[in-house]
Amino acid sequence: MLLERFRTAKQDELAHLRALAAAGGLPEPRSASRPDFRAALRRDASGLPAVIAEYKRASPSRGVIREDMDAADAVRRYADGGAAALSILTEERYFKGALRYLDEAATALGPACPPLLRKDFLFDPMQIAATAATPASALLLIVRLTPDAGLLRELREQAESFGMQAVVEIFDTEDLQLARQSGARIIQVNARDLETFAVDSNACLELIRRCPPEGEERWIAASGLSRTEHLRAAAEVGYDAVLIGTALMEQKDPGVALRRLLRGQGG
């Protein structure tokens, strides 16, 4: 199972964090307030969903996407292009990410930086604590990586104790049930099969039709989105936001590509 490969890849990081904690050297949580990630997930005046633009250098399905653009440059372009929030891939082995990219993004944009999401494979309290030392406003929790509602709740509440929020990723209705049992407030639906890498956007749309948002939930559609018509379709069925990475990163200027999407000129 691919997720188990990702879990295995994080063991060195966890061992390092535990050693730091034992020596009293774990970085202190940031005391500064963080932008409200959930509040940024709102459709715009035209009805299009908010776009979470992702800095993504590589992926298991595509290999290297691009390595000629650093995090600071990418997020400046995304901010100019109208991103409501920014997702930063920090997983090192398969996505060529790094935790420092969060700091580089925040430094590049200063006080005007939109909320940052740490996109990684997080399942241990030590990882939540390490994220709290960064400027991230939110972090990703994947139900299938942590298929226990009690643990998901603990990790979410730990994140919230540091002023962060948790984006809880699901693939199907069973995942959604666990996410809701854990008290998730931000639901992200991944349209990509993590074993075959196939993307089924229709399944993503059908899931929210069958299980519409409850209460104050905010929903994000992720994977396979590249055209304005995809954004409109997501908004029509109830998604508040979409996360777009590869389709923007593979463009010469990701910020211009994002602006075209939001102006209805993409695809």
PASEBA-1860 file (N, C-alpha, C; in nm, 3 decimals):
! residues 267
1> MLLERFRT> 0.085/-0.119/0.000/0.000/0.000/0.000/0.088/0.124/0.000 ~ 0.057/0.215/-0.091/0.142/0.333/-0.108/0.151/0.416/0.020 ~ 0.041/0.427/0.091/0.045/0.507/0.214/0.142/0.447/0.315 ~ 0.156/0.316/0.316/0.252/0.254/0.407/0.395/0.287/0.367 ~ 0.418/0.301/0.236/0.550/0.346/0.191/0.578/0.487/0.242 ~ 0.477/0.572/0.238/0.494/0.708/0.288/0.520/0.707/0.439 ~ 0.447/0.621/0.510/0.466/0.610/0.655/0.610/0.566/0.686 ~ 0.656/0.467/0.612/0.792/0.419/0.632/0.895/0.528/0.605
9> AKQDELAH> 0.867/0.607/0.502/0.961/0.714/0.466/0.972/0.821/0.574 ~ 0.874/0.828/0.664/0.876/0.930/0.769/0.945/0.883/0.897 ~ 0.990/0.758/0.901/1.045/0.705/1.026/1.175/0.775/1.067 ~ 1.260/0.809/0.972/1.384/0.880/1.007/1.352/1.016/1.066 ~ 1.255/1.084/1.007/1.213/1.215/1.060/1.162/1.201/1.203 ~ 1.080/1.099/1.226/1.026/1.079/1.360/1.136/1.047/1.461 ~ 1.231/0.965/1.419/1.342/0.932/1.510/1.421/1.058/1.545 ~ 1.441/1.144/1.447/1.512/1.270/1.472/1.435/1.358/1.569
17> LRALAAAG> 1.303/1.369/1.550/1.221/1.451/1.638/1.220/1.397/1.781 ~ 1.215/1.266/1.795/1.216/1.207/1.929/1.350/1.231/1.998 ~ 1.458/1.224/1.921/1.590/1.251/1.979/1.600/1.397/2.023 ~ 1.547/1.487/1.942/1.547/1.629/1.980/1.466/1.650/2.107 ~ 1.349/1.587/2.113/1.263/1.603/2.231/1.332/1.549/2.356 ~ 1.398/1.434/2.343/1.466/1.375/2.459/1.579/1.465/2.509 ~ 1.641/1.538/2.415/1.751/1.627/2.452/1.704/1.768/2.487 ~ 1.571/1.788/2.483/1.516/1.920/2.514/1.539/2.020/2.403
25> GLPEPRSA> 1.559/1.970/2.279/1.592/2.061/2.170/1.484/2.076/2.065 ~ 1.363/2.029/2.093/1.255/2.044/1.996/1.221/2.193/1.981 ~ 1.209/2.242/1.858/1.179/2.385/1.839/1.052/2.428/1.912 ~ 1.055/2.548/1.966/0.939/2.601/2.038/0.828/2.638/1.940 ~ 0.703/2.620/1.979/0.592/2.663/1.893/0.597/2.814/1.869 ~ 0.555/2.854/1.752/0.547/2.997/1.722/0.440/3.062/1.810 ~ 0.471/3.178/1.861/0.375/3.248/1.945/0.291/3.346/1.865 ~ 0.338/3.382/1.746/0.264/3.477/1.663/0.132/3.416/1.617
33> SRPDFRAA> 0.032/3.500/1.600/-0.097/3.451/1.551/-0.083/3.406/1.406 ~ -0.167/3.314/1.367/-0.164/3.258/1.232/-0.291/3.299/1.157 ~ -0.279/3.328/1.027/-0.400/3.358/0.948/-0.499/3.242/0.956 ~ -0.626/3.273/0.948/-0.732/3.173/0.962/-0.749/3.098/0.830 ~ -0.703/2.973/0.826/-0.711/2.895/0.702/-0.855/2.867/0.663 ~ -0.935/2.823/0.758/-1.074/2.788/0.728/-1.151/2.907/0.673 ~ -1.126/3.025/0.729/-1.197/3.145/0.684/-1.165/3.181/0.540 ~ -1.049/3.136/0.491/-1.009/3.167/0.353/-1.083/3.080/0.252
41> LRRDASGL> -1.150/2.975/0.298/-1.215/2.881/0.207/-1.357/2.925/0.176 ~ -1.367/3.029/0.096/-1.498/3.085/0.059/-1.501/3.112/-0.091 ~ -1.614/3.084/-0.152/-1.629/3.113/-0.294/-1.624/3.264/-0.318 ~ -1.573/3.302/-0.436/-1.560/3.445/-0.465/-1.692/3.502/-0.517 ~ -1.691/3.629/-0.553/-1.815/3.696/-0.595/-1.875/3.633/-0.720 ~ -1.791/3.570/-0.802/-1.841/3.508/-0.925/-1.893/3.366/-0.901 ~ -1.875/3.318/-0.778/-1.921/3.183/-0.745/-1.816/3.076/-0.758 ~ -1.697/3.111/-0.806/-1.590/3.012/-0.815/-1.537/2.979/-0.675
49> PAVIAEYK> -1.493/2.857/-0.654/-1.438/2.821/-0.523/-1.304/2.890/-0.500 ~ -1.269/2.907/-0.373/-1.137/2.957/-0.339/-1.033/2.858/-0.390 ~ -0.918/2.909/-0.431/-0.812/2.821/-0.480/-0.697/2.817/-0.379 ~ -0.664/2.696/-0.337/-0.544/2.672/-0.258/-0.437/2.630/-0.358 ~ -0.342/2.719/-0.384/-0.238/2.692/-0.483/-0.120/2.623/-0.416 ~ -0.071/2.519/-0.479/0.028/2.434/-0.414/0.168/2.445/-0.476 ~ 0.267/2.457/-0.386/0.407/2.449/-0.427/0.448/2.304/-0.419 ~ 0.477/2.246/-0.537/0.495/2.101/-0.549/0.604/2.075/-0.651
57> RASPSRGV> 0.718/2.025/-0.607/0.832/2.004/-0.695/0.829/1.870/-0.767 ~ 0.767/1.769/-0.706/0.765/1.635/-0.764/0.650/1.557/-0.703 ~ 0.620/1.442/-0.761/0.520/1.351/-0.704/0.549/1.210/-0.753 ~ 0.499/1.107/-0.682/0.521/0.969/-0.726/0.459/0.940/-0.863 ~ 0.348/1.007/-0.894/0.280/0.980/-1.021/0.345/1.050/-1.139 ~ 0.408/1.164/-1.115/0.464/1.243/-1.225/0.616/1.250/-1.224 ~ 0.680/1.209/-1.116/0.823/1.230/-1.104/0.850/1.378/-1.080 ~ 0.962/1.428/-1.130/0.995/1.569/-1.113/0.901/1.654/-1.197
65> IREDMDAA> 0.837/1.750/-1.133/0.749/1.844/-1.202/0.827/1.968/-1.243 ~ 0.897/2.027/-1.147/0.991/2.134/-1.178/1.078/2.162/-1.056 ~ 1.203/2.191/-1.083/1.297/2.222/-0.976/1.363/2.357/-0.997 ~ 1.317/2.431/-1.098/1.379/2.560/-1.131/1.309/2.678/-1.065 ~ 1.213/2.651/-0.976/1.139/2.759/-0.909/1.137/2.731/-0.760 ~ 1.191/2.823/-0.681/1.194/2.799/-0.537/1.062/2.840/-0.474 ~ 1.047/2.807/-0.347/0.920/2.832/-0.278/0.886/2.980/-0.276 ~ 0.985/3.065/-0.250/0.959/3.209/-0.241/0.904/3.263/-0.372
73> DAVRRYAD> 0.966/3.225/-0.483/0.921/3.272/-0.614/0.781/3.222/-0.644 ~ 0.757/3.094/-0.617/0.627/3.035/-0.648/0.515/3.104/-0.570 ~ 0.534/3.124/-0.441/0.424/3.180/-0.362/0.400/3.328/-0.397 ~ 0.505/3.400/-0.435/0.483/3.538/-0.481/0.393/3.538/-0.604 ~ 0.422/3.449/-0.696/0.340/3.440/-0.817/0.197/3.398/-0.784 ~ 0.183/3.302/-0.695/0.049/3.256/-0.657/-0.030/3.368/-0.589 ~ 0.034/3.441/-0.501/-0.036/3.550/-0.432/-0.082/3.655/-0.533 ~ 0.004/3.689/-0.628/-0.033/3.785/-0.732/-0.146/3.731/-0.820
81> GGAAALSI> -0.150/3.598/-0.834/-0.252/3.537/-0.918/-0.387/3.520/-0.853 ~ -0.396/3.546/-0.722/-0.525/3.541/-0.654/-0.548/3.421/-0.565 ~ -0.443/3.352/-0.523/-0.460/3.236/-0.435/-0.520/3.278/-0.301 ~ -0.619/3.204/-0.256/-0.680/3.232/-0.125/-0.597/3.175/-0.012 ~ -0.523/3.067/-0.042/-0.436/3.001/0.056/-0.328/2.929/-0.023 ~ -0.225/2.885/0.048/-0.111/2.820/-0.017/-0.085/2.685/0.050 ~ -0.063/2.584/-0.032/-0.026/2.451/0.017/0.121/2.429/-0.015 ~ 0.197/2.385/0.085/0.339/2.365/0.068/0.370/2.217/0.094
89> LTEERYFK> 0.418/2.146/-0.009/0.459/2.007/0.008/0.590/2.003/0.085 ~ 0.592/1.932/0.197/0.714/1.926/0.278/0.775/1.785/0.283 ~ 0.710/1.685/0.223/0.763/1.549/0.224/0.886/1.542/0.133 ~ 0.994/1.485/0.185/1.122/1.493/0.116/1.146/1.384/0.012 ~ 1.119/1.259/0.045/1.163/1.148/-0.041/1.088/1.142/-0.173 ~ 0.955/1.151/-0.169/0.875/1.132/-0.288/0.832/1.262/-0.356 ~ 0.828/1.371/-0.278/0.780/1.498/-0.332/0.888/1.607/-0.336 ~ 1.009/1.573/-0.294/1.121/1.668/-0.294/1.088/1.796/-0.218
97> GALRYLDE> 1.013/1.781/-0.110/0.977/1.896/-0.028/1.072/1.915/0.088 ~ 1.044/2.015/0.168/1.125/2.042/0.288/1.043/2.130/0.382 ~ 1.059/2.107/0.510/0.984/2.184/0.608/1.019/2.333/0.600 ~ 1.142/2.364/0.563/1.186/2.504/0.558/1.109/2.585/0.452 ~ 1.046/2.516/0.356/0.972/2.589/0.253/0.858/2.670/0.312 ~ 0.804/2.625/0.425/0.699/2.703/0.491/0.753/2.838/0.538 ~ 0.871/2.838/0.599/0.932/2.963/0.643/0.971/3.050/0.524 ~ 1.021/2.987/0.417/1.059/3.064/0.300/0.938/3.132/0.237
105> AATALGPA> 0.825/3.062/0.235/0.703/3.120/0.180/0.655/3.238/0.264 ~ 0.652/3.218/0.395/0.605/3.325/0.484/0.697/3.446/0.479 ~ 0.827/3.424/0.472/0.922/3.535/0.465/0.907/3.611/0.334 ~ 0.885/3.539/0.225/0.873/3.603/0.094/0.754/3.697/0.087 ~ 0.645/3.662/0.153/0.522/3.740/0.142/0.497/3.831/0.262 ~ 0.566/3.807/0.372/0.552/3.894/0.489/0.411/3.894/0.545 ~ 0.368/4.008/0.599/0.234/4.016/0.662/0.120/3.986/0.566 ~ 0.144/3.999/0.436/0.038/3.974/0.339/0.025/3.827/0.300
113> CPPLLRKD> 0.102/3.739/0.365/0.101/3.597/0.328/-0.035/3.534/0.355 ~ -0.094/3.470/0.255/-0.219/3.396/0.281/-0.192/3.280/0.376 ~ -0.295/3.218/0.429/-0.275/3.102/0.518/-0.198/2.991/0.448 ~ -0.109/2.926/0.522/-0.026/2.818/0.468/-0.073/2.683/0.522 ~ -0.079/2.585/0.433/-0.111/2.447/0.469/0.015/2.363/0.456 ~ 0.052/2.291/0.563/0.160/2.193/0.551/0.102/2.064/0.494 ~ 0.144/2.028/0.372/0.097/1.908/0.305/0.206/1.801/0.322 ~ 0.174/1.697/0.397/0.272/1.594/0.427/0.196/1.473/0.482
121> FLFDPMQI> 0.270/1.372/0.524/0.210/1.251/0.579/0.233/1.253/0.729 ~ 0.132/1.302/0.799/0.143/1.330/0.943/0.050/1.236/1.020 ~ 0.106/1.170/1.120/0.026/1.072/1.195/0.076/1.057/1.338 ~ 0.172/1.140/1.379/0.233/1.128/1.511/0.232/1.265/1.580 ~ 0.205/1.269/1.710/0.204/1.397/1.782/0.334/1.477/1.767 ~ 0.448/1.408/1.751/0.574/1.479/1.734/0.574/1.562/1.607 ~ 0.509/1.511/1.503/0.502/1.586/1.377/0.413/1.710/1.392 ~ 0.309/1.698/1.471/0.222/1.814/1.494/0.300/1.921/1.570
129> AATAATPA> 0.375/1.879/1.670/0.456/1.973/1.747/0.560/2.041/1.659 ~ 0.623/1.964/1.568/0.722/2.023/1.479/0.658/2.124/1.384 ~ 0.537/2.096/1.339/0.466/2.188/1.250/0.433/2.318/1.322 ~ 0.407/2.309/1.453/0.372/2.428/1.531/0.487/2.528/1.538 ~ 0.610/2.483/1.510/0.725/2.573/1.509/0.740/2.646/1.377 ~ 0.654/2.615/1.280/0.656/2.680/1.149/0.541/2.781/1.141 ~ 0.535/2.860/1.034/0.424/2.955/1.019/0.297/2.894/0.960 ~ 0.287/2.762/0.954/0.168/2.699/0.897/0.043/2.736/0.976
137> SALLLIVR> -0.064/2.763/0.902/-0.195/2.785/0.964/-0.274/2.656/0.974 ~ -0.237/2.557/0.892/-0.310/2.430/0.888/-0.215/2.318/0.849 ~ -0.258/2.197/0.876/-0.182/2.078/0.837/-0.277/1.971/0.789 ~ -0.223/1.877/0.713/-0.305/1.772/0.654/-0.302/1.646/0.739 ~ -0.421/1.589/0.764/-0.436/1.458/0.826/-0.513/1.371/0.729 ~ -0.461/1.253/0.698/-0.524/1.164/0.601/-0.590/1.048/0.676 ~ -0.719/1.033/0.657/-0.793/0.931/0.732/-0.731/0.793/0.712 ~ -0.694/0.760/0.591/-0.643/0.625/0.565/-0.503/0.603/0.622
145> LTPDAGLL> -0.435/0.709/0.655/-0.306/0.696/0.721/-0.325/0.683/0.871 ~ -0.437/0.735/0.920/-0.470/0.730/1.063/-0.617/0.691/1.076 ~ -0.651/0.565/1.045/-0.791/0.523/1.039/-0.851/0.496/1.176 ~ -0.835/0.591/1.265/-0.886/0.579/1.401/-0.941/0.715/1.441 ~ -1.072/0.722/1.460/-1.136/0.851/1.488/-1.081/0.915/1.615 ~ -1.050/0.833/1.715/-0.996/0.886/1.839/-0.861/0.952/1.820 ~ -0.772/0.887/1.747/-0.639/0.945/1.722/-0.650/1.067/1.633 ~ -0.736/1.061/1.532/-0.756/1.178/1.447/-0.801/1.298/1.529
153> RELREQAE> -0.893/1.273/1.623/-0.940/1.381/1.709/-0.826/1.437/1.793 ~ -0.744/1.348/1.850/-0.632/1.393/1.933/-0.534/1.480/1.853 ~ -0.503/1.435/1.732/-0.410/1.512/1.649/-0.470/1.647/1.608 ~ -0.599/1.645/1.573/-0.665/1.771/1.538/-0.666/1.866/1.656 ~ -0.702/1.817/1.772/-0.708/1.903/1.890/-0.569/1.953/1.929 ~ -0.468/1.869/1.911/-0.331/1.914/1.937/-0.295/2.029/1.844 ~ -0.328/2.013/1.715/-0.301/2.121/1.619/-0.372/2.249/1.660 ~ -0.498/2.236/1.700/-0.576/2.353/1.739/-0.520/2.419/1.865
161> SFGMQAVV> -0.459/2.340/1.953/-0.400/2.399/2.074/-0.283/2.489/2.042 ~ -0.224/2.470/1.922/-0.114/2.555/1.877/-0.161/2.667/1.784 ~ -0.292/2.680/1.768/-0.345/2.784/1.681/-0.355/2.745/1.535 ~ -0.338/2.614/1.507/-0.350/2.566/1.370/-0.484/2.495/1.351 ~ -0.514/2.463/1.225/-0.634/2.387/1.193/-0.594/2.262/1.118 ~ -0.682/2.163/1.115/-0.655/2.036/1.048/-0.745/2.021/0.926 ~ -0.682/1.994/0.813/-0.754/1.955/0.692/-0.754/1.802/0.690 ~ -0.872/1.742/0.696/-0.882/1.596/0.705/-0.920/1.541/0.568
169> EIFDTEDL> -0.830/1.461/0.512/-0.849/1.412/0.375/-0.917/1.277/0.372 ~ -1.013/1.265/0.281/-1.090/1.142/0.265/-1.091/1.100/0.119 ~ -1.132/0.974/0.096/-1.144/0.921/-0.040/-1.284/0.866/-0.067 ~ -1.357/0.830/0.039/-1.489/0.769/0.019/-1.576/0.794/0.142 ~ -1.696/0.737/0.140/-1.792/0.762/0.247/-1.747/0.702/0.379 ~ -1.675/0.589/0.375/-1.625/0.531/0.500/-1.523/0.625/0.566 ~ -1.437/0.683/0.484/-1.343/0.781/0.537/-1.417/0.901/0.596 ~ -1.522/0.945/0.526/-1.598/1.060/0.572/-1.659/1.032/0.709
177> QLARQSGA> -1.710/0.911/0.728/-1.770/0.876/0.857/-1.667/0.890/0.969 ~ -1.546/0.840/0.947/-1.441/0.852/1.048/-1.401/0.997/1.069 ~ -1.393/1.074/0.960/-1.357/1.215/0.971/-1.459/1.289/1.058 ~ -1.585/1.262/1.035/-1.690/1.329/1.113/-1.690/1.283/1.258 ~ -1.662/1.156/1.280/-1.653/1.108/1.418/-1.539/1.176/1.493 ~ -1.436/1.215/1.420/-1.322/1.282/1.483/-1.346/1.431/1.505 ~ -1.459/1.481/1.454/-1.490/1.623/1.470/-1.428/1.712/1.366 ~ -1.389/1.655/1.252/-1.326/1.735/1.146/-1.418/1.847/1.100
185> RIIQVNAR> -1.358/1.964/1.079/-1.432/2.081/1.032/-1.396/2.120/0.890 ~ -1.281/2.070/0.844/-1.238/2.095/0.706/-1.215/1.959/0.641 ~ -1.294/1.930/0.538/-1.290/1.800/0.470/-1.229/1.819/0.330 ~ -1.127/1.743/0.302/-1.068/1.746/0.167/-1.090/1.611/0.100 ~ -1.149/1.613/-0.019/-1.175/1.491/-0.094/-1.070/1.477/-0.203 ~ -0.994/1.370/-0.197/-0.889/1.344/-0.295/-0.946/1.254/-0.404 ~ -0.942/1.302/-0.527/-0.997/1.226/-0.639/-0.899/1.125/-0.695 ~ -0.775/1.121/-0.641/-0.673/1.031/-0.694/-0.666/0.901/-0.614
193> DLETFAVD> -0.668/0.788/-0.684/-0.645/0.658/-0.623/-0.496/0.647/-0.591 ~ -0.462/0.628/-0.465/-0.322/0.630/-0.426/-0.247/0.503/-0.463 ~ -0.315/0.404/-0.515/-0.246/0.284/-0.561/-0.222/0.288/-0.712 ~ -0.325/0.329/-0.788/-0.313/0.331/-0.933/-0.276/0.468/-0.987 ~ -0.292/0.571/-0.905/-0.271/0.712/-0.941/-0.378/0.765/-1.036 ~ -0.478/0.683/-1.067/-0.587/0.730/-1.153/-0.670/0.836/-1.081 ~ -0.718/0.933/-1.158/-0.801/1.040/-1.103/-0.943/1.024/-1.153 ~ -1.039/1.025/-1.061/-1.181/1.014/-1.097/-1.254/1.135/-1.038
201> SNACLELI> -1.256/1.242/-1.116/-1.319/1.365/-1.068/-1.469/1.347/-1.049 ~ -1.531/1.261/-1.130/-1.675/1.239/-1.114/-1.706/1.177/-0.979 ~ -1.620/1.086/-0.932/-1.641/1.025/-0.801/-1.631/1.130/-0.692 ~ -1.539/1.224/-0.710/-1.523/1.334/-0.615/-1.650/1.418/-0.608 ~ -1.710/1.445/-0.724/-1.833/1.523/-0.728/-1.950/1.443/-0.672 ~ -1.953/1.315/-0.703/-2.064/1.231/-0.657/-2.064/1.215/-0.506 ~ -1.946/1.209/-0.445/-1.938/1.191/-0.301/-2.008/1.305/-0.227 ~ -1.982/1.427/-0.268/-2.043/1.541/-0.199/-2.192/1.552/-0.230
209> RRCPPEGE> -2.233/1.502/-0.347/-2.376/1.499/-0.376/-2.447/1.403/-0.281 ~ -2.387/1.287/-0.258/-2.450/1.186/-0.172/-2.438/1.221/-0.024 ~ -2.332/1.291/0.011/-2.307/1.324/0.152/-2.276/1.473/0.163 ~ -2.375/1.558/0.151/-2.349/1.702/0.150/-2.290/1.750/0.283 ~ -2.220/1.864/0.278/-2.160/1.920/0.400/-2.263/1.937/0.511 ~ -2.218/1.914/0.633/-2.303/1.930/0.751/-2.250/2.043/0.838 ~ -2.343/2.113/0.901/-2.305/2.218/0.995/-2.214/2.321/0.932 ~ -2.101/2.344/0.996/-2.008/2.446/0.948/-1.889/2.385/0.875
217> ERWIAASG> -1.904/2.265/0.822/-1.795/2.203/0.747/-1.760/2.285/0.623 ~ -1.632/2.291/0.593/-1.585/2.346/0.466/-1.522/2.230/0.389 ~ -1.554/2.222/0.259/-1.508/2.111/0.176/-1.413/2.160/0.067 ~ -1.306/2.082/0.046/-1.205/2.110/-0.055/-1.200/1.993/-0.152 ~ -1.198/2.022/-0.282/-1.177/1.920/-0.384/-1.030/1.922/-0.426 ~ -0.968/1.804/-0.435/-0.827/1.798/-0.468/-0.799/1.692/-0.573 ~ -0.701/1.719/-0.657/-0.647/1.630/-0.761/-0.728/1.638/-0.890 ~ -0.654/1.652/-0.999/-0.715/1.646/-1.132/-0.787/1.771/-1.177
225> LSRTEHLR> -0.769/1.881/-1.107/-0.837/2.005/-1.143/-0.741/2.094/-1.222 ~ -0.782/2.135/-1.341/-0.691/2.213/-1.424/-0.760/2.318/-1.509 ~ -0.893/2.317/-1.511/-0.965/2.408/-1.601/-1.074/2.482/-1.524 ~ -1.113/2.598/-1.575/-1.217/2.677/-1.510/-1.346/2.597/-1.497 ~ -1.376/2.517/-1.597/-1.500/2.437/-1.591/-1.496/2.338/-1.475 ~ -1.375/2.290/-1.440/-1.362/2.201/-1.324/-1.397/2.277/-1.195 ~ -1.353/2.402/-1.187/-1.382/2.483/-1.068/-1.532/2.509/-1.057 ~ -1.596/2.539/-1.170/-1.740/2.566/-1.168/-1.816/2.441/-1.126
233> AAAEVGYD> -1.777/2.326/-1.179/-1.845/2.201/-1.144/-1.831/2.172/-0.995 ~ -1.712/2.199/-0.940/-1.691/2.175/-0.797/-1.778/2.267/-0.713 ~ -1.788/2.394/-0.753/-1.870/2.489/-0.678/-2.018/2.452/-0.685 ~ -2.062/2.405/-0.800/-2.204/2.374/-0.818/-2.252/2.263/-0.725 ~ -2.164/2.169/-0.692/-2.207/2.059/-0.605/-2.177/2.086/-0.458 ~ -2.114/2.199/-0.427/-2.099/2.235/-0.286/-1.959/2.253/-0.232 ~ -1.856/2.240/-0.317/-1.720/2.260/-0.268/-1.693/2.409/-0.244 ~ -1.631/2.438/-0.133/-1.596/2.576/-0.100/-1.462/2.616/-0.161
241> AVLIGTAL> -1.376/2.517/-0.182/-1.241/2.546/-0.230/-1.189/2.427/-0.310 ~ -1.086/2.454/-0.388/-1.017/2.349/-0.461/-0.867/2.364/-0.436 ~ -0.796/2.252/-0.436/-0.651/2.255/-0.423/-0.591/2.216/-0.557 ~ -0.503/2.302/-0.610/-0.443/2.278/-0.741/-0.292/2.288/-0.728 ~ -0.223/2.183/-0.771/-0.078/2.181/-0.762/-0.012/2.161/-0.896 ~ -0.013/2.037/-0.945/0.060/2.004/-1.067/0.018/2.090/-1.185 ~ -0.112/2.109/-1.205/-0.161/2.184/-1.320/-0.109/2.326/-1.324 ~ -0.075/2.383/-1.209/-0.018/2.517/-1.204/0.135/2.511/-1.210
249> MEQKDPGV> 0.195/2.421/-1.135/0.340/2.415/-1.128/0.404/2.381/-1.262 ~ 0.335/2.310/-1.350/0.394/2.274/-1.477/0.384/2.385/-1.581 ~ 0.319/2.497/-1.544/0.311/2.612/-1.634/0.434/2.701/-1.619 ~ 0.467/2.773/-1.725/0.584/2.862/-1.720/0.572/2.960/-1.606 ~ 0.454/3.021/-1.590/0.429/3.114/-1.479/0.304/3.067/-1.407 ~ 0.319/2.999/-1.293/0.201/2.946/-1.221/0.103/3.054/-1.180 ~ 0.152/3.173/-1.149/0.063/3.280/-1.108/-0.026/3.328/-1.221 ~ 0.030/3.341/-1.339/-0.050/3.380/-1.456/-0.152/3.272/-1.487
257> ALRRLLRG> -0.111/3.146/-1.478/-0.204/3.036/-1.503/-0.320/3.039/-1.404 ~ -0.291/3.069/-1.278/-0.396/3.078/-1.177/-0.490/3.193/-1.207 ~ -0.434/3.307/-1.242/-0.519/3.423/-1.272/-0.613/3.393/-1.388 ~ -0.565/3.324/-1.489/-0.649/3.288/-1.603/-0.762/3.194/-1.560 ~ -0.731/3.100/-1.472/-0.835/3.011/-1.421/-0.946/3.089/-1.352 ~ -0.906/3.181/-1.267/-1.003/3.255/-1.187/-1.081/3.356/-1.271 ~ -1.026/3.393/-1.385/-1.097/3.484/-1.476/-1.181/3.410/-1.579 ~ -1.185/3.278/-1.566/-1.265/3.200/-1.661/-1.197/3.176/-1.793
265> QGG> -1.064/3.189/-1.795/-0.989/3.174/-1.920/-0.905/3.047/-1.920 ~ -0.924/2.962/-1.822/-0.843/2.842/-1.812/-0.913/2.722/-1.870 ~ -0.867/2.675/-1.985/-0.926/2.556/-2.048/-1.049/2.586/-2.127
END
